Amino acid sequence: MKAMIFAAGIGTRLKPLTNNTPKALIKVSGVPMLELVIKKLINTGVNEIIINVHYLADQIIDFLKSKNNFGIRIEISDETDELLDTGGGLKKASWFFNDNEPFILHNVDVISNIDLREMLNHHNNNKALATLAVRKRTSSRYFIFNKKQELSGWENTKTSEKKISKSCKSLISLAFSGIHIINPEIFKNIDENGKFSIISTYFELSKSKLISAYQHDKDYWFDIGNQEKLEKAEKYLISKIEI
């Protein structure tokens, strides 16, 4: 099974920790986030990974070499010239997903105990083009789903922007967890080029394709976006002895 890790972020909100270290190599309880995500993917059955890099890319490449690529095939998608955002980054790496099998897309700064095998089964059973891990939590941005767990819109509460792709009497807003399972067929349906967000792509595709929700409220989940969140994650993981 294949996967992609988004590891190209600059990590501005984690400064000064990221002044000389890429966000992907910031440690959570002594272990770099990138290593945590790679090991989680390997435990799920992934044996081929592509990782996009931008800021301090050489450090990430050297780290992977020092770990002998964790014993699996790891490729680099080089975005050092231009950071392509989520949609552009995924499209640049599309060549890697040439086996017509669903793959996992995972943010490097997301730490959780989500069952990726169960999520994959959910994705396959629904025959979705993409499945998005979501949960009930406070956020400024939400995906909107109908009762069938079909993506039906999105909302930004800070800007009061709201778009609906499928009208329905009963809709639920859920926050995205930074984990996707995607069928490579999606690349035939992406018209954007260069730098663009996958969020807008999902919204447009939801008008005619099935973009499904995988709700995982019972799992622990941390987005290591700033030092406060890093500290909370470390305290929780130490208490659970998960690392």
Contacts in CASP RR format, 6 or more apart in sequence:
PFRMAT RR
TARGET T0000
AUTHOR 0000-0000-0000
METHOD contacts of the structure
MODEL  1
MKAMIFAAGIGTRLKPLTNNTPKALIKVSGVPMLELVIKKLINTGVNEII
INVHYLADQIIDFLKSKNNFGIRIEISDETDELLDTGGGLKKASWFFNDN
EPFILHNVDVISNIDLREMLNHHNNNKALATLAVRKRTSSRYFIFNKKQE
LSGWENTKTSEKKISKSCKSLISLAFSGIHIINPEIFKNIDENGKFSIIS
TYFELSKSKLISAYQHDKDYWFDIGNQEKLEKAEKYLISKIEI
1 44 0 8 1.000
1 45 0 8 1.000
1 46 0 8 1.000
1 47 0 8 1.000
1 48 0 8 1.000
1 101 0 8 1.000
1 103 0 8 1.000
1 104 0 8 1.000
2 46 0 8 1.000
2 48 0 8 1.000
2 49 0 8 1.000
2 50 0 8 1.000
2 96 0 8 1.000
2 97 0 8 1.000
2 99 0 8 1.000
2 101 0 8 1.000
2 103 0 8 1.000
2 104 0 8 1.000
3 41 0 8 1.000
3 46 0 8 1.000
3 48 0 8 1.000
3 49 0 8 1.000
3 50 0 8 1.000
3 103 0 8 1.000
3 104 0 8 1.000
3 105 0 8 1.000
3 106 0 8 1.000
4 49 0 8 1.000
4 50 0 8 1.000
4 51 0 8 1.000
4 52 0 8 1.000
4 77 0 8 1.000
4 90 0 8 1.000
4 93 0 8 1.000
4 96 0 8 1.000
4 97 0 8 1.000
4 103 0 8 1.000
4 104 0 8 1.000
4 105 0 8 1.000
4 106 0 8 1.000
5 24 0 8 1.000
5 34 0 8 1.000
5 37 0 8 1.000
5 38 0 8 1.000
5 41 0 8 1.000
5 49 0 8 1.000
5 50 0 8 1.000
5 51 0 8 1.000
5 52 0 8 1.000
5 106 0 8 1.000
5 107 0 8 1.000
5 108 0 8 1.000
6 52 0 8 1.000
6 86 0 8 1.000
6 89 0 8 1.000
6 105 0 8 1.000
6 106 0 8 1.000
6 107 0 8 1.000
6 108 0 8 1.000
7 22 0 8 1.000
7 23 0 8 1.000
7 24 0 8 1.000
7 34 0 8 1.000
7 51 0 8 1.000
7 52 0 8 1.000
7 53 0 8 1.000
7 60 0 8 1.000
7 108 0 8 1.000
8 52 0 8 1.000
8 53 0 8 1.000
8 54 0 8 1.000
8 55 0 8 1.000
8 79 0 8 1.000
8 83 0 8 1.000
8 84 0 8 1.000
8 89 0 8 1.000
9 22 0 8 1.000
9 23 0 8 1.000
9 24 0 8 1.000
9 54 0 8 1.000
9 55 0 8 1.000
9 83 0 8 1.000
10 18 0 8 1.000
10 23 0 8 1.000
10 54 0 8 1.000
10 55 0 8 1.000
10 83 0 8 1.000
11 18 0 8 1.000
11 23 0 8 1.000
11 55 0 8 1.000
11 225 0 8 1.000
12 18 0 8 1.000
13 225 0 8 1.000
13 226 0 8 1.000
14 23 0 8 1.000
14 26 0 8 1.000
14 224 0 8 1.000
14 225 0 8 1.000
14 226 0 8 1.000
14 227 0 8 1.000
14 230 0 8 1.000
17 26 0 8 1.000
17 227 0 8 1.000
17 230 0 8 1.000
18 26 0 8 1.000
18 55 0 8 1.000
20 56 0 8 1.000
21 56 0 8 1.000
21 59 0 8 1.000
22 53 0 8 1.000
22 55 0 8 1.000
22 56 0 8 1.000
22 57 0 8 1.000
22 59 0 8 1.000
22 60 0 8 1.000
23 33 0 8 1.000
23 55 0 8 1.000
23 108 0 8 1.000
23 109 0 8 1.000
23 224 0 8 1.000
24 32 0 8 1.000
24 33 0 8 1.000
24 34 0 8 1.000
24 51 0 8 1.000
24 53 0 8 1.000
24 60 0 8 1.000
24 108 0 8 1.000
24 109 0 8 1.000
25 32 0 8 1.000
25 33 0 8 1.000
25 34 0 8 1.000
25 59 0 8 1.000
25 60 0 8 1.000
25 63 0 8 1.000
26 32 0 8 1.000
26 33 0 8 1.000
26 224 0 8 1.000
26 230 0 8 1.000
27 33 0 8 1.000
28 36 0 8 1.000
28 111 0 8 1.000
28 224 0 8 1.000
28 230 0 8 1.000
28 233 0 8 1.000
28 234 0 8 1.000
28 237 0 8 1.000
28 243 0 8 1.000
29 234 0 8 1.000
29 237 0 8 1.000
29 238 0 8 1.000
29 243 0 8 1.000
30 243 0 8 1.000
31 243 0 8 1.000
32 63 0 8 1.000
33 108 0 8 1.000
33 109 0 8 1.000
33 111 0 8 1.000
33 224 0 8 1.000
34 51 0 8 1.000
34 60 0 8 1.000
34 63 0 8 1.000
34 108 0 8 1.000
35 67 0 8 1.000
35 70 0 8 1.000
36 111 0 8 1.000
36 243 0 8 1.000
37 106 0 8 1.000
37 108 0 8 1.000
37 110 0 8 1.000
37 111 0 8 1.000
38 49 0 8 1.000
38 70 0 8 1.000
38 74 0 8 1.000
39 70 0 8 1.000
40 106 0 8 1.000
40 116 0 8 1.000
41 49 0 8 1.000
41 104 0 8 1.000
41 106 0 8 1.000
41 116 0 8 1.000
42 70 0 8 1.000
42 72 0 8 1.000
44 104 0 8 1.000
44 116 0 8 1.000
44 117 0 8 1.000
44 120 0 8 1.000
46 72 0 8 1.000
46 104 0 8 1.000
47 72 0 8 1.000
47 73 0 8 1.000
48 72 0 8 1.000
48 73 0 8 1.000
48 74 0 8 1.000
48 75 0 8 1.000
48 96 0 8 1.000
49 72 0 8 1.000
49 73 0 8 1.000
49 74 0 8 1.000
49 75 0 8 1.000
50 74 0 8 1.000
50 75 0 8 1.000
50 76 0 8 1.000
50 77 0 8 1.000
50 93 0 8 1.000
50 96 0 8 1.000
51 60 0 8 1.000
51 64 0 8 1.000
51 74 0 8 1.000
51 75 0 8 1.000
51 76 0 8 1.000
51 77 0 8 1.000
51 108 0 8 1.000
52 76 0 8 1.000
52 77 0 8 1.000
52 78 0 8 1.000
52 79 0 8 1.000
52 84 0 8 1.000
52 89 0 8 1.000
52 92 0 8 1.000
52 93 0 8 1.000
53 60 0 8 1.000
53 61 0 8 1.000
53 76 0 8 1.000
53 77 0 8 1.000
53 78 0 8 1.000
53 79 0 8 1.000
53 80 0 8 1.000
54 79 0 8 1.000
54 80 0 8 1.000
54 83 0 8 1.000
55 83 0 8 1.000
57 76 0 8 1.000
57 78 0 8 1.000
57 80 0 8 1.000
60 76 0 8 1.000
61 76 0 8 1.000
64 70 0 8 1.000
64 74 0 8 1.000
75 96 0 8 1.000
77 89 0 8 1.000
77 92 0 8 1.000
77 93 0 8 1.000
77 96 0 8 1.000
79 89 0 8 1.000
79 92 0 8 1.000
82 194 0 8 1.000
82 195 0 8 1.000
83 195 0 8 1.000
84 91 0 8 1.000
84 92 0 8 1.000
84 194 0 8 1.000
84 195 0 8 1.000
84 196 0 8 1.000
85 195 0 8 1.000
85 196 0 8 1.000
85 197 0 8 1.000
85 198 0 8 1.000
86 197 0 8 1.000
86 198 0 8 1.000
86 199 0 8 1.000
87 190 0 8 1.000
87 192 0 8 1.000
87 196 0 8 1.000
87 197 0 8 1.000
87 198 0 8 1.000
87 201 0 8 1.000
88 192 0 8 1.000
88 193 0 8 1.000
88 194 0 8 1.000
88 195 0 8 1.000
88 196 0 8 1.000
88 198 0 8 1.000
90 105 0 8 1.000
90 182 0 8 1.000
90 198 0 8 1.000
91 187 0 8 1.000
91 190 0 8 1.000
91 192 0 8 1.000
91 193 0 8 1.000
91 194 0 8 1.000
94 184 0 8 1.000
94 187 0 8 1.000
97 103 0 8 1.000
97 184 0 8 1.000
97 187 0 8 1.000
98 184 0 8 1.000
99 184 0 8 1.000
100 184 0 8 1.000
100 185 0 8 1.000
101 184 0 8 1.000
102 120 0 8 1.000
102 123 0 8 1.000
102 124 0 8 1.000
102 181 0 8 1.000
102 182 0 8 1.000
102 183 0 8 1.000
102 184 0 8 1.000
103 181 0 8 1.000
103 182 0 8 1.000
103 184 0 8 1.000
104 116 0 8 1.000
104 120 0 8 1.000
104 179 0 8 1.000
104 180 0 8 1.000
104 181 0 8 1.000
105 179 0 8 1.000
105 180 0 8 1.000
105 181 0 8 1.000
105 182 0 8 1.000
106 178 0 8 1.000
106 179 0 8 1.000
106 180 0 8 1.000
107 178 0 8 1.000
107 179 0 8 1.000
107 223 0 8 1.000
109 223 0 8 1.000
109 224 0 8 1.000
109 225 0 8 1.000
110 177 0 8 1.000
110 178 0 8 1.000
110 179 0 8 1.000
110 221 0 8 1.000
110 222 0 8 1.000
110 223 0 8 1.000
110 224 0 8 1.000
111 221 0 8 1.000
111 222 0 8 1.000
111 224 0 8 1.000
111 233 0 8 1.000
111 237 0 8 1.000
112 177 0 8 1.000
112 179 0 8 1.000
112 216 0 8 1.000
112 219 0 8 1.000
112 220 0 8 1.000
112 221 0 8 1.000
112 222 0 8 1.000
113 219 0 8 1.000
113 220 0 8 1.000
113 242 0 8 1.000
114 133 0 8 1.000
114 177 0 8 1.000
114 179 0 8 1.000
114 216 0 8 1.000
114 219 0 8 1.000
114 221 0 8 1.000
115 216 0 8 1.000
115 219 0 8 1.000
116 179 0 8 1.000
116 181 0 8 1.000
119 131 0 8 1.000
119 133 0 8 1.000
119 179 0 8 1.000
119 181 0 8 1.000
119 214 0 8 1.000
119 216 0 8 1.000
120 181 0 8 1.000
122 131 0 8 1.000
122 212 0 8 1.000
122 214 0 8 1.000
123 131 0 8 1.000
123 181 0 8 1.000
123 212 0 8 1.000
123 214 0 8 1.000
126 149 0 8 1.000
126 210 0 8 1.000
126 212 0 8 1.000
127 210 0 8 1.000
128 183 0 8 1.000
128 210 0 8 1.000
128 211 0 8 1.000
128 212 0 8 1.000
129 182 0 8 1.000
129 183 0 8 1.000
129 185 0 8 1.000
129 186 0 8 1.000
129 189 0 8 1.000
129 205 0 8 1.000
129 209 0 8 1.000
129 210 0 8 1.000
129 211 0 8 1.000
130 180 0 8 1.000
130 181 0 8 1.000
130 182 0 8 1.000
130 183 0 8 1.000
130 186 0 8 1.000
130 202 0 8 1.000
130 205 0 8 1.000
130 211 0 8 1.000
130 212 0 8 1.000
131 180 0 8 1.000
131 181 0 8 1.000
131 182 0 8 1.000
131 211 0 8 1.000
131 212 0 8 1.000
131 213 0 8 1.000
131 214 0 8 1.000
132 143 0 8 1.000
132 151 0 8 1.000
132 176 0 8 1.000
132 177 0 8 1.000
132 178 0 8 1.000
132 179 0 8 1.000
132 180 0 8 1.000
132 202 0 8 1.000
132 211 0 8 1.000
132 212 0 8 1.000
132 213 0 8 1.000
132 214 0 8 1.000
133 176 0 8 1.000
133 177 0 8 1.000
133 178 0 8 1.000
133 179 0 8 1.000
133 180 0 8 1.000
133 214 0 8 1.000
133 216 0 8 1.000
134 143 0 8 1.000
134 145 0 8 1.000
134 174 0 8 1.000
134 175 0 8 1.000
134 176 0 8 1.000
134 177 0 8 1.000
134 213 0 8 1.000
134 214 0 8 1.000
134 215 0 8 1.000
134 216 0 8 1.000
135 174 0 8 1.000
135 175 0 8 1.000
135 177 0 8 1.000
135 215 0 8 1.000
135 216 0 8 1.000
135 217 0 8 1.000
135 219 0 8 1.000
135 221 0 8 1.000
136 174 0 8 1.000
136 175 0 8 1.000
136 215 0 8 1.000
136 217 0 8 1.000
137 175 0 8 1.000
137 221 0 8 1.000
138 175 0 8 1.000
139 157 0 8 1.000
139 175 0 8 1.000
139 176 0 8 1.000
140 156 0 8 1.000
140 157 0 8 1.000
140 158 0 8 1.000
141 154 0 8 1.000
141 155 0 8 1.000
141 156 0 8 1.000
141 157 0 8 1.000
141 158 0 8 1.000
141 175 0 8 1.000
141 176 0 8 1.000
142 154 0 8 1.000
142 155 0 8 1.000
142 157 0 8 1.000
142 173 0 8 1.000
142 174 0 8 1.000
142 175 0 8 1.000
142 176 0 8 1.000
143 151 0 8 1.000
143 153 0 8 1.000
143 154 0 8 1.000
143 173 0 8 1.000
143 174 0 8 1.000
143 175 0 8 1.000
143 176 0 8 1.000
143 202 0 8 1.000
143 213 0 8 1.000
144 151 0 8 1.000
144 152 0 8 1.000
144 153 0 8 1.000
144 154 0 8 1.000
144 155 0 8 1.000
144 162 0 8 1.000
144 164 0 8 1.000
144 171 0 8 1.000
144 172 0 8 1.000
144 173 0 8 1.000
144 174 0 8 1.000
145 151 0 8 1.000
145 152 0 8 1.000
145 171 0 8 1.000
145 172 0 8 1.000
145 174 0 8 1.000
145 213 0 8 1.000
146 152 0 8 1.000
146 166 0 8 1.000
146 168 0 8 1.000
146 170 0 8 1.000
146 171 0 8 1.000
146 172 0 8 1.000
147 168 0 8 1.000
147 170 0 8 1.000
149 212 0 8 1.000
149 213 0 8 1.000
149 215 0 8 1.000
150 166 0 8 1.000
150 206 0 8 1.000
150 210 0 8 1.000
150 211 0 8 1.000
150 212 0 8 1.000
150 213 0 8 1.000
151 165 0 8 1.000
151 166 0 8 1.000
151 202 0 8 1.000
151 203 0 8 1.000
151 206 0 8 1.000
151 211 0 8 1.000
151 212 0 8 1.000
151 213 0 8 1.000
152 164 0 8 1.000
152 165 0 8 1.000
152 166 0 8 1.000
152 167 0 8 1.000
152 168 0 8 1.000
152 171 0 8 1.000
152 206 0 8 1.000
153 162 0 8 1.000
153 163 0 8 1.000
153 164 0 8 1.000
153 165 0 8 1.000
153 166 0 8 1.000
153 203 0 8 1.000
153 206 0 8 1.000
154 162 0 8 1.000
154 163 0 8 1.000
154 199 0 8 1.000
154 203 0 8 1.000
155 161 0 8 1.000
155 162 0 8 1.000
155 163 0 8 1.000
155 173 0 8 1.000
156 162 0 8 1.000
163 203 0 8 1.000
164 171 0 8 1.000
165 203 0 8 1.000
165 204 0 8 1.000
165 206 0 8 1.000
165 207 0 8 1.000
166 206 0 8 1.000
166 207 0 8 1.000
174 213 0 8 1.000
174 215 0 8 1.000
177 216 0 8 1.000
177 221 0 8 1.000
177 223 0 8 1.000
178 223 0 8 1.000
180 198 0 8 1.000
181 214 0 8 1.000
186 205 0 8 1.000
189 205 0 8 1.000
189 209 0 8 1.000
190 201 0 8 1.000
192 200 0 8 1.000
192 201 0 8 1.000
202 211 0 8 1.000
205 211 0 8 1.000
220 236 0 8 1.000
220 240 0 8 1.000
222 229 0 8 1.000
222 232 0 8 1.000
222 233 0 8 1.000
222 236 0 8 1.000
223 229 0 8 1.000
224 230 0 8 1.000
224 233 0 8 1.000
237 243 0 8 1.000
END
